[in-house]
């Protein structure tokens, strides 16, 4: 049995730009193990130890079906990626990217080195914008065929 902890990998940054793990995500939105970094050949991953009971392969598959649990993980992921990207160019990783120990994270960085470096090059000098859409429950019963036409706002003209 491998005794190395499972590490949730949030994002990757250039090692030259890494300033340690972000310190500004609220502690109640991280997954509890404390943020850390793992460096390999010029790339640094922002990671957090997570419990195998939730994040090992089999339990993770089940947990991803639980919307309440998934919401907690998504909030943590979003908070850490956001805090990281406010500091430097960042490549956010897929939700629930988990590797076994620092050696697993280093292997991940090595295998993805070319693509991650290219993505960081594209991200340099950019910033992330967030858009949220909320559904109005008053219109939840409507479909595209039953939707009422909407008049354009006054004061806006075509052409």
N, C-alpha and C positions, 0 to 999 in steps of 0.2 A: 504494500500500500504506500502511496506517495504522501509524504507528510507536508509537502509544500502547500501553503494556503491558496485558495482560489482568489484571484484578483480580478475585479471588475475594471475594465479598461474604458475610460470615458472618451479620451481624446489624445491626439498626438501633436506635439509642437517641435520646433527645431531646438536642439539642446542649447545652442548659442543664445536663444531667446528665452529659454526656460528660467523661471525665477523660483523654482520650487513649486509645490502644489498650491493652488489658489487657497486663500484664507478667507475669502468673503462669502462663499455660499453658507447660508444659515445651517448650523449643525443639525437642525431637525429635518433637513431635507437630504442629507447624505445618508448612505446606507449603513452607517454606524462604525465602520472599521477605521476611519481616519484616512484622509487623502495622503498620497505619497507619489513619488515619481520613480520611473525606471528608465534609465538611459542606455542607449545602444547605438553606436556608430553615427552620432550626430542627430539622432531622434530621441525624444523623450516622451514617454507615455504617462498620462495622469491616471493613477489607479487607486483602488480602494479594496482592502481585504473584505471579502463577503463570506457568509456562512455556507458551507457545503449543503446543509439541510435545505436551503432555498436555491442555490445557484449551481449545484452539480447538474450534470446533463439531464438525468431523469426528473428530479424535482423541478428543475427550471421549466421543462416542457409543460408540466402540470401547472406551475405557478403562472405561466404566461396566459393561461386560460382564466385566471382570476382577475377581474377588472379592478378590484380594489387594490390588490397587491401590485398590479401592473401600473396603476396610477401613482403609487408611492415611488416605484422605480423610475417611472418617466419623469416625475418632478425632480428627483435627485439627479438624474441624467441631465436634464435641461439646466438645472442650477449650476452644476459643475462645468458643463460645456460652456455655458454663458459666462461664468466667472473666468474661465480659462481664456476664452476668446476676447474678453475685455482687456487682457494683458498682452496678447501677441497673436500672430497668425496661428490658426488652429484647424486641425482636421478632426471634426467630431466623428466618433465611431458609432456603429449601429447599437441600438438599445440592447442591453444584456450581452455585450461582448465580454466573455470571461476566459481567462487563461489560468493555467496551473502554475503558480509561483513566478518569481522574477525571471527564471529561465524560460518559461513559456511566453512571457511578455517579450523578452529579448528575441526569441525565435520569431514571434509574430512581427516585430519591427524589422528584423532581417529579411524575412520573406516578403514583406510589403514595402521594403525600403524605396524602391524606384517609384511606385505609385504614390506613396505617402509624401515623398520629397517633391514630386511633381505637383500634387495637390496643395502642399504648403506654399510652393512657388506661386500658384494661382491665387491663393488666399492672402498673400502678403499685400498689405495696403488696402484691404477691403474690410468692411464691417458687416456684421450680421444684422438683418432687420427681421423683426417678428411681426407676423400678422396673425390675428386670431379671428375666427369666425364663430358666431354663436347663432343658434337657431332660435327663432321666435316660436314658442309652442303654439301660439295662436294660428300659425300657418302650417303646422305639422301635418295636418290632414290633406293639404293641397299637393297635387302632383303637377308636373309641367302642363298637363292638358286641362287642369281645373284652375290654374293660377290666373288671377285677375290681371289685366294689363295695368301697367303703372305709367302714369303721366310723367313726362320729364319735369324736372324742377323748373320753376319760373325763373326767368332771367338768363336761361341758357338757350342759345340759338345754334342751329346747325349752319355750317358754312360760314 
